[in-house]
Amino acid sequence: MPKQPFLYVLNVAFLAATLYGCGTQVTNPVSGQAERSAMSESAEMAEGKKGHEQVLAEYGALANPRLQAYVNDLGQRLARQSHRSALEWHFTVLDSPEINAFALPGGYVYVTRGIMAYMESEADLAGVIGHEIGHVTARHGAQRATRQQNAGLGVLAAAVLGAVLESKGVSGAGQIASDLSQNVAAGYIASYGRDQELQADGLGAEYLARSNYDPRNMVDVIGVLKSQERFAADQARAEGKPVREGGNWLASHPSNDQRLQNITQLASQYKGSYVDEGRARYLQAIDGMGFGESPDQGLTRGQNFYHAGLGIAVTAPQGWAIQNSADRLTLINGAGDAGLIVRAVPAQSGSTHEEIIRNLIKPQSGRVDRTQINGLQASHFTGTVKNESGQVAPVEVTVVSGPANKSYLMQYAAKDAAALQRNRRSMQDAEGSFRSMSPQDRAQARPWAIRMAAYPRGGFPELARQSPLTNAENQLRLINGVYGANGGAGPKPGQPVKVVVQQ
């Protein structure tokens, strides 16, 4: 928060450029077979370039030239061993804590710093990138776009949305489908077919072997990410919350036992001598990389949300969760049936609170009450609006004037009137916590980074005592690939390990 949401750009710009047609015959670079495609290779590269601009607008490239160069060099080395070595390849680290990697047609491959935090070696990262290169070389994105040509989405929209859905995991599909009013099409695009996934696995293993990396690292990557899922599930259970399904790279890359068996079989076919996994190089490359949320989008620390760039802070009630997205901040209760939605108000929406309410809410009737929230001028509106079906519905919002002459809209949201009534006091408490950041807030809003440290004799418990993380011991085990290890299993004293520090 805030950024112009990616889906809005897709909806307005990409869907307006919908392309229809019967397609052309192209030769698949991997199979050598002719196939009908809605995208020629030149169109594939052109549309991938346009999609690349939108990916960067949504996520942003990580501002770390040294790490970008490292990942690009690794990707280029793998790509040179691929079936499309002559393609102009682009490898980008995205400034996102999500555990994701994905590719666009035409040679655009992305990994997030989030997924890199959990990799243990250069060979692990090569496994992730090799799989995504496989999707591009086999033209899976173009094939997916072709399947969707008659589903109400254009070629570019289908190709790019497919990749974005993949990057956000299955859990992102519903929101995207809803935003585009293309539930069937967007849901169908959300994942590659099983045959495509297995082919990408096979191609990734081949490219790793050709580049002198052990293909078995593709199996190791799945293990690392499954540990990440297991940690999230354990956390949810400990907090009495439902276990979330999907939401990372594995969500769109089937990880059942059969697939793991297939990967193992594929890797075992390569009998080369693979010695250097590049662990030392990898740890040196990610030393200093940001961990967790980006300060540019705001930071969650316990029940508090801080956005130093905007100079604002807000506190969620106990038991409530903080969900930060590109265009809004949502404080949501444990039951998931009520929340407070905070949005930055566009400058063109009005110069007074009344104008903002009139232009953004478009009320049918109601009243405005002037108030103050922590010394900031605010206006609370209670009234009615017409919903999408034309029926009159209640609405309750507060407009507050924040720092730097920027206004914010806080909207009460609930499943029904009963849920609203049950949670009204908590919503009011959350609203009342909105404030300009204090010096104490700014001290808490320091970003985190990955650093290297020698593994101490006291092990992870000793490292945890110096960590800003919650549940620090388990999180440190997780990022070092030994989550769930029994007893003293783990690194040897003096061995370099990853830790998280405040910057």
C-alpha positions as CSV (number, residue, x, y, z in Angstrom):
1,M,0.0,0.0,0.0
2,P,-0.2,2.1,-2.0
3,K,0.4,1.2,-5.7
4,Q,-1.9,1.1,-8.7
5,P,-3.2,-2.5,-8.6
6,F,-1.9,-4.8,-11.4
7,L,-5.4,-6.1,-12.1
8,Y,-6.7,-2.7,-12.8
9,V,-4.0,-2.1,-15.4
10,L,-4.7,-5.5,-17.0
11,N,-8.4,-4.8,-17.1
12,V,-8.1,-1.5,-18.8
13,A,-5.0,-1.8,-21.0
14,F,-4.7,-5.5,-21.8
15,L,-8.3,-6.5,-22.2
16,A,-8.8,-3.5,-24.5
17,A,-6.1,-5.0,-26.8
18,T,-7.9,-8.4,-27.1
19,L,-6.7,-10.4,-30.1
20,Y,-8.8,-13.0,-31.9
21,G,-8.1,-15.3,-34.7
22,C,-7.5,-18.8,-35.8
23,G,-3.8,-18.8,-35.0
24,T,-0.9,-19.9,-37.0
25,Q,1.2,-23.1,-37.3
26,V,4.5,-22.9,-35.4
27,T,7.2,-25.5,-34.7
28,N,7.6,-26.2,-31.0
29,P,11.3,-25.8,-30.1
30,V,11.3,-28.7,-27.7
31,S,9.2,-31.4,-29.5
32,G,10.0,-30.3,-33.0
33,Q,6.3,-30.8,-33.8
34,A,4.0,-28.3,-35.5
35,E,1.2,-26.9,-33.4
36,R,-1.5,-24.3,-33.8
37,S,-0.7,-21.2,-31.8
38,A,-2.4,-17.9,-31.1
39,M,1.1,-16.4,-30.8
40,S,4.0,-16.5,-33.2
41,E,7.4,-16.3,-31.7
42,S,7.7,-12.6,-32.5
43,A,4.3,-11.9,-31.0
44,E,5.3,-14.0,-28.0
45,M,8.3,-11.8,-27.4
46,A,6.4,-8.6,-28.0
47,E,3.6,-9.5,-25.6
48,G,6.0,-10.8,-23.0
49,K,7.7,-7.4,-23.1
50,K,4.4,-5.6,-22.5
51,G,3.6,-8.0,-19.7
52,H,7.1,-7.4,-18.2
53,E,6.3,-3.7,-17.8
54,Q,3.1,-4.6,-15.8
55,V,4.9,-7.1,-13.6
56,L,7.4,-4.5,-12.7
57,A,4.6,-2.0,-12.0
58,E,3.0,-4.4,-9.6
59,Y,5.9,-5.9,-7.8
60,G,8.9,-3.7,-8.5
61,A,12.4,-5.0,-9.2
62,L,14.6,-5.4,-6.2
63,A,16.9,-2.4,-5.8
64,N,20.0,-4.6,-5.4
65,P,22.2,-4.4,-8.6
66,R,24.7,-6.9,-7.3
67,L,22.0,-9.6,-6.6
68,Q,20.2,-8.8,-9.9
69,A,23.4,-9.4,-11.8
70,Y,24.1,-12.6,-9.9
71,V,20.6,-14.0,-10.7
72,N,20.7,-12.8,-14.3
73,D,24.1,-14.5,-14.8
74,L,22.9,-17.8,-13.4
75,G,19.7,-17.6,-15.6
76,Q,21.7,-16.7,-18.7
77,R,24.0,-19.7,-18.2
78,L,21.0,-22.0,-17.9
79,A,19.2,-20.4,-20.8
80,R,22.3,-20.9,-23.1
81,Q,21.8,-24.7,-22.5
82,S,18.1,-24.6,-23.4
83,H,16.2,-25.3,-26.5
84,R,15.8,-21.6,-27.2
85,S,19.3,-20.3,-26.5
86,A,19.0,-17.6,-29.2
87,L,16.0,-16.0,-27.4
88,E,16.7,-12.7,-25.6
89,W,16.3,-13.8,-22.0
90,H,15.5,-11.6,-19.0
91,F,15.9,-12.7,-15.4
92,T,14.5,-10.4,-12.6
93,V,14.4,-10.5,-8.9
94,L,11.1,-9.0,-7.7
95,D,10.9,-7.0,-4.5
96,S,8.3,-9.3,-2.9
97,P,8.2,-11.5,0.2
98,E,6.0,-14.0,-1.6
99,I,7.4,-17.5,-2.2
100,N,7.1,-17.4,-5.9
101,A,8.7,-17.9,-9.3
102,F,7.0,-17.6,-12.7
103,A,7.7,-16.8,-16.4
104,L,6.0,-14.9,-19.2
105,P,6.1,-15.9,-22.8
106,G,9.1,-14.6,-24.8
107,G,11.9,-15.2,-22.2
108,Y,10.9,-13.3,-19.1
109,V,11.6,-15.2,-15.9
110,Y,11.0,-13.9,-12.3
111,V,12.0,-15.0,-8.9
112,T,11.1,-13.2,-5.7
113,R,13.4,-12.4,-2.9
114,G,10.9,-14.3,-0.8
115,I,11.7,-17.6,-2.5
116,M,15.4,-16.9,-2.5
117,A,15.4,-16.5,1.3
118,Y,14.5,-20.2,1.6
119,M,17.0,-21.6,-1.0
120,E,20.2,-23.1,0.4
121,S,22.5,-23.0,-2.6
122,E,23.1,-21.8,-6.1
123,A,22.0,-25.2,-7.4
124,D,18.7,-24.9,-5.6
125,L,18.0,-21.6,-7.2
126,A,19.1,-23.1,-10.6
127,G,16.4,-25.7,-10.0
128,V,13.7,-23.1,-9.7
129,I,14.9,-21.1,-12.6
130,G,15.5,-24.2,-14.8
131,H,11.9,-25.2,-14.3
132,E,10.6,-21.8,-15.4
133,I,12.9,-21.7,-18.4
134,G,11.4,-25.1,-19.3
135,H,7.9,-23.5,-19.4
136,V,9.2,-20.8,-21.8
137,T,11.2,-23.2,-24.1
138,A,8.2,-25.5,-24.5
139,R,6.0,-22.5,-25.2
140,H,3.6,-23.4,-22.4
141,G,2.5,-19.8,-21.9
142,A,1.6,-19.5,-25.6
143,Q,-0.2,-22.8,-25.5
144,R,-2.2,-21.6,-22.5
145,A,-3.1,-18.4,-24.3
146,T,-4.2,-20.4,-27.3
147,R,-6.5,-22.5,-25.2
148,Q,-8.1,-19.4,-23.8
149,Q,-8.6,-17.5,-27.1
150,N,-12.3,-18.2,-27.1
151,A,-12.8,-17.9,-23.3
152,G,-13.4,-14.2,-23.4
153,L,-9.8,-13.2,-22.8
154,G,-7.4,-12.0,-25.4
155,V,-4.1,-13.7,-26.2
156,L,-2.0,-11.3,-24.1
157,A,-4.5,-11.2,-21.2
158,A,-4.5,-15.0,-21.1
159,A,-0.8,-15.4,-21.2
160,V,0.0,-12.7,-18.7
161,L,-2.9,-13.6,-16.3
162,G,-1.9,-17.2,-16.4
163,A,1.6,-16.3,-15.2
164,V,0.3,-13.9,-12.6
165,L,-2.1,-16.4,-11.2
166,E,0.7,-18.9,-11.1
167,S,2.9,-16.4,-9.2
168,K,0.2,-15.8,-6.6
169,G,-0.8,-19.4,-6.2
170,V,-4.2,-20.9,-6.3
171,S,-5.4,-18.6,-3.5
172,G,-5.0,-15.6,-5.8
173,A,-7.2,-17.0,-8.5
174,G,-10.5,-16.1,-6.9
175,Q,-9.6,-12.5,-6.4
176,I,-8.3,-12.0,-9.9
177,A,-11.3,-13.8,-11.4
178,S,-13.7,-11.7,-9.4
179,D,-11.9,-8.5,-10.4
180,L,-12.0,-9.3,-14.1
181,S,-15.6,-10.9,-14.0
182,Q,-14.1,-13.8,-15.9
183,N,-14.5,-16.5,-13.3
184,V,-14.5,-19.5,-15.6
185,A,-11.7,-18.3,-17.9
186,A,-9.4,-17.0,-15.1
187,G,-9.9,-20.2,-13.0
188,Y,-9.1,-22.3,-16.0
189,I,-5.9,-20.4,-16.7
190,A,-4.7,-20.6,-13.1
191,S,-2.4,-23.6,-13.6
192,Y,-0.5,-25.5,-16.2
193,G,-1.6,-28.9,-17.1
194,R,0.1,-31.9,-15.4
195,D,1.9,-32.9,-18.6
196,Q,3.2,-29.4,-18.9
197,E,4.5,-29.4,-15.4
198,L,6.2,-32.7,-15.8
199,Q,7.7,-31.6,-19.1
200,A,9.1,-28.4,-17.4
201,D,10.5,-30.6,-14.6
202,G,12.3,-32.8,-17.2
203,L,13.6,-29.8,-19.1
204,G,14.8,-28.1,-15.9
205,A,16.7,-31.3,-14.9
206,E,18.2,-31.4,-18.4
207,Y,19.3,-27.7,-18.3
208,L,20.8,-28.2,-14.8
209,A,22.8,-31.2,-15.9
210,R,24.0,-29.4,-19.0
211,S,25.1,-26.5,-16.7
212,N,26.9,-28.9,-14.4
213,Y,24.4,-28.7,-11.5
214,D,23.0,-31.8,-9.9
215,P,19.4,-32.2,-11.2
216,R,18.5,-33.7,-7.8
217,N,18.5,-30.2,-6.5
218,M,15.0,-29.9,-8.1
219,V,13.9,-32.5,-5.5
220,D,15.7,-30.5,-2.8
221,V,13.8,-27.3,-3.8
222,I,10.4,-29.1,-3.4
223,G,11.6,-30.3,0.1
224,V,12.5,-26.7,1.1
225,L,9.2,-25.3,0.0
226,K,7.2,-28.1,1.6
227,S,8.9,-27.3,4.9
228,Q,7.8,-23.7,4.4
229,E,4.2,-24.9,3.9
230,R,4.5,-27.1,7.0
231,F,5.7,-24.2,9.1
232,A,2.8,-22.1,8.0
233,A,0.4,-24.9,8.8
234,D,2.0,-25.4,12.2
235,Q,1.7,-21.7,12.9
236,A,-1.9,-21.6,12.0
237,R,-2.7,-24.6,14.2
238,A,-0.9,-23.0,17.1
239,E,-2.9,-19.9,16.8
240,G,-6.2,-21.8,16.3
241,K,-6.6,-20.6,12.8
242,P,-7.6,-22.7,9.7
243,V,-4.7,-24.0,7.7
244,R,-4.3,-22.0,4.5
245,E,-4.2,-24.0,1.3
246,G,-1.9,-22.8,-1.5
247,G,-0.4,-19.3,-1.7
248,N,3.1,-20.1,-2.8
249,W,5.1,-21.6,-5.7
250,L,3.9,-25.1,-4.8
251,A,0.3,-24.1,-5.1
252,S,0.4,-24.0,-8.9
253,H,3.1,-26.6,-9.2
254,P,1.5,-29.9,-8.1
255,S,3.6,-31.5,-5.4
256,N,2.0,-34.9,-4.8
257,D,4.1,-38.0,-4.2
258,Q,3.8,-39.2,-7.8
259,R,5.3,-35.9,-9.1
260,L,8.2,-36.1,-6.5
261,Q,8.8,-39.7,-7.6
262,N,8.9,-38.5,-11.3
263,I,11.4,-35.8,-10.4
264,T,13.6,-38.2,-8.6
265,Q,13.5,-40.6,-11.5
266,L,14.3,-37.8,-14.0
267,A,17.2,-36.6,-11.9
268,S,18.6,-40.2,-11.5
269,Q,19.0,-40.4,-15.3
270,Y,21.9,-38.0,-15.2
271,K,25.2,-39.6,-14.0
272,G,27.5,-36.6,-14.2
273,S,30.0,-35.6,-11.5
274,Y,28.3,-32.7,-9.7
275,V,30.5,-31.5,-6.8
276,D,30.0,-27.7,-6.2
277,E,26.5,-26.7,-5.3
278,G,27.6,-23.1,-5.0
279,R,26.4,-22.7,-1.4
280,A,29.1,-20.3,-0.4
281,R,28.5,-18.2,-3.6
282,Y,24.8,-18.2,-3.0
283,L,25.0,-17.1,0.7
284,Q,27.4,-14.3,-0.3
285,A,25.0,-13.2,-3.0
286,I,22.0,-12.9,-0.7
287,D,23.8,-11.4,2.3
288,G,22.0,-8.2,3.0
289,M,18.9,-9.0,1.0
290,G,15.7,-7.7,2.5
291,F,13.5,-10.2,4.4
292,G,9.8,-10.0,4.8
293,E,7.7,-7.0,3.7
294,S,9.2,-4.2,1.8
295,P,9.2,-0.8,3.6
296,D,8.0,0.8,0.4
297,Q,4.7,-1.1,0.8
298,G,4.6,-0.9,4.6
299,L,5.7,-3.2,7.4
300,T,3.6,-5.4,9.8
301,R,5.1,-5.8,13.2
302,G,2.9,-7.9,15.5
303,Q,-0.5,-6.1,15.6
304,N,0.9,-2.9,14.2
305,F,1.2,-1.7,10.6
306,Y,3.7,1.0,9.7
307,H,4.3,2.9,6.5
308,A,7.3,5.2,7.0
309,G,7.0,6.6,3.5
310,L,3.5,7.8,4.2
311,G,4.2,8.5,7.8
312,I,1.2,6.6,9.1
313,A,0.6,3.7,11.5
314,V,-2.5,1.6,12.5
315,T,-3.0,-1.1,15.1
316,A,-5.2,-4.2,14.6
317,P,-7.3,-5.5,17.5
318,Q,-6.0,-8.6,19.2
319,G,-6.9,-11.7,17.3
320,W,-7.3,-9.7,14.1
321,A,-5.0,-10.1,11.1
322,I,-3.3,-7.5,8.9
323,Q,-3.6,-8.0,5.1
324,N,-1.5,-5.6,3.0
325,S,-2.1,-5.4,-0.7
326,A,-1.2,-3.0,-3.5
327,D,-4.3,-0.8,-3.2
328,R,-5.6,-1.3,0.3
329,L,-4.8,-2.3,3.9
330,T,-7.4,-4.7,5.5
331,L,-7.7,-5.4,9.2
332,I,-9.8,-8.5,9.4
333,N,-11.2,-10.4,12.4
334,G,-10.4,-14.0,13.3
335,A,-13.7,-15.3,11.9
336,G,-13.1,-13.6,8.5
337,D,-16.5,-12.0,8.5
338,A,-15.7,-8.4,9.3
339,G,-12.9,-6.0,8.8
340,L,-11.8,-2.4,8.4
341,I,-10.5,-1.5,4.9
342,V,-8.0,1.4,4.7
343,R,-7.3,3.1,1.3
344,A,-5.3,6.1,0.2
345,V,-7.6,8.6,-1.4
346,P,-6.6,9.7,-4.9
347,A,-5.8,13.4,-5.1
348,Q,-8.5,14.0,-7.7
349,S,-11.2,12.7,-5.5
350,G,-11.8,16.0,-3.8
351,S,-10.2,18.7,-1.6
352,T,-12.7,18.3,1.3
353,H,-14.0,15.3,3.2
354,E,-17.5,16.0,1.9
355,E,-16.2,16.0,-1.7
356,I,-14.3,12.8,-1.1
357,I,-17.3,11.0,0.3
358,R,-19.6,12.3,-2.5
359,N,-17.2,11.3,-5.2
360,L,-16.0,7.9,-3.9
361,I,-19.0,6.7,-1.9
362,K,-21.7,8.2,-4.1
363,P,-24.2,8.1,-1.2
364,Q,-28.0,8.1,-1.5
365,S,-28.5,9.6,1.9
366,G,-26.8,9.9,5.3
367,R,-25.0,12.2,7.6
368,V,-21.5,13.4,8.2
369,D,-20.1,13.9,11.7
370,R,-16.9,15.9,12.2
371,T,-14.4,14.4,14.6
372,Q,-10.7,14.0,15.3
373,I,-8.5,10.8,15.4
374,N,-5.2,11.3,17.3
375,G,-5.1,15.0,16.4
376,L,-6.0,14.4,12.7
377,Q,-9.1,15.9,11.2
378,A,-11.7,13.3,10.4
379,S,-15.3,12.9,9.1
380,H,-17.5,9.9,9.8
381,F,-20.2,9.1,7.4
382,T,-23.2,6.8,8.0
383,G,-25.8,6.4,5.3
384,T,-26.9,4.4,2.3
385,V,-25.7,3.7,-1.2
386,K,-27.0,1.8,-4.2
387,N,-25.1,-1.5,-4.6
388,E,-24.2,-3.2,-7.9
389,S,-27.7,-4.7,-8.3
390,G,-29.3,-1.3,-7.7
391,Q,-30.6,-2.0,-4.2
392,V,-30.1,0.4,-1.3
393,A,-27.5,-0.8,1.1
394,P,-26.0,0.7,4.3
395,V,-22.5,2.1,4.3
396,E,-20.2,3.5,7.0
397,V,-16.9,5.2,6.3
398,T,-14.4,7.6,7.9
399,V,-12.2,10.0,6.0
400,V,-9.1,11.2,7.8
401,S,-6.6,13.8,6.8
402,G,-3.2,12.3,7.3
403,P,0.4,13.6,7.1
404,A,1.6,15.4,4.0
405,N,-1.9,16.6,3.1
406,K,-2.9,13.0,2.1
407,S,-6.4,11.7,3.0
408,Y,-7.4,8.1,3.8
409,L,-10.7,6.3,3.6
410,M,-11.6,3.7,6.3
411,Q,-14.6,1.6,5.4
412,Y,-16.5,-0.7,7.8
413,A,-17.0,-4.1,6.1
414,A,-18.9,-7.1,7.3
415,K,-20.6,-10.2,5.9
416,D,-24.0,-9.1,7.3
417,A,-25.6,-6.7,9.8
418,A,-25.1,-9.1,12.7
419,A,-21.4,-9.5,12.0
420,L,-21.1,-5.7,11.7
421,Q,-22.8,-5.3,15.1
422,R,-20.6,-7.9,16.8
423,N,-17.4,-6.3,15.5
424,R,-18.3,-2.6,15.6
425,R,-16.4,-1.9,18.8
426,S,-13.2,-3.5,17.4
427,M,-13.6,-1.6,14.2
428,Q,-13.9,1.6,16.1
429,D,-10.8,0.7,18.1
430,A,-8.9,-0.1,14.9
431,E,-10.1,3.2,13.3
432,G,-9.1,5.1,16.5
433,S,-5.5,3.7,16.3
434,F,-4.9,5.5,13.0
435,R,-2.1,8.0,13.6
436,S,0.9,9.8,12.4
437,M,4.0,7.8,13.1
438,S,5.7,8.7,16.4
439,P,9.5,8.3,17.0
440,Q,8.7,5.0,18.8
441,D,6.7,3.8,15.7
442,R,9.6,4.7,13.5
443,A,12.0,2.7,15.7
444,Q,9.8,-0.3,15.3
445,A,9.4,0.1,11.6
446,R,13.0,-0.7,10.7
447,P,13.1,-3.3,7.8
448,W,14.7,-6.7,8.2
449,A,17.5,-8.3,6.2
450,I,19.2,-11.6,5.7
451,R,22.7,-11.8,7.1
452,M,25.3,-14.5,7.5
453,A,26.6,-15.7,10.9
454,A,28.7,-18.5,12.3
455,Y,26.5,-21.2,13.7
456,P,27.1,-21.0,17.5
457,R,27.5,-23.9,19.9
458,G,24.2,-22.9,21.5
459,G,22.5,-23.6,18.1
460,F,19.3,-22.0,16.9
461,P,18.1,-21.2,20.5
462,E,21.1,-19.0,20.9
463,L,20.6,-17.3,17.5
464,A,16.9,-16.8,18.3
465,R,17.7,-14.7,21.3
466,Q,19.2,-12.0,19.1
467,S,16.5,-12.2,16.4
468,P,13.7,-9.7,15.8
469,L,11.5,-12.5,14.4
470,T,8.5,-14.0,16.3
471,N,8.8,-17.7,16.8
472,A,12.4,-17.0,15.9
473,E,14.0,-20.4,16.5
474,N,11.6,-22.2,14.2
475,Q,11.8,-19.4,11.6
476,L,15.6,-19.6,11.6
477,R,15.5,-23.4,11.2
478,L,13.1,-22.9,8.3
479,I,15.3,-20.4,6.3
480,N,18.3,-22.7,6.9
481,G,16.5,-25.8,5.6
482,V,16.4,-27.7,8.9
483,Y,12.8,-27.1,10.1
484,G,11.5,-30.1,11.9
485,A,15.0,-31.5,12.3
486,N,15.3,-33.8,15.4
487,G,17.5,-33.1,18.4
488,G,20.8,-31.4,17.5
489,A,20.5,-32.1,13.8
490,G,21.6,-29.1,11.8
491,P,24.7,-27.1,10.9
492,K,28.1,-27.7,12.5
493,P,29.5,-25.0,14.9
494,G,31.2,-22.3,12.9
495,Q,29.4,-23.1,9.6
496,P,27.8,-20.0,8.0
497,V,24.0,-19.9,8.4
498,K,21.3,-17.3,7.6
499,V,20.0,-15.0,10.3
500,V,17.5,-12.1,10.2
501,V,18.6,-8.7,11.6
502,Q,17.0,-5.3,11.8
503,Q,18.6,-2.8,9.4
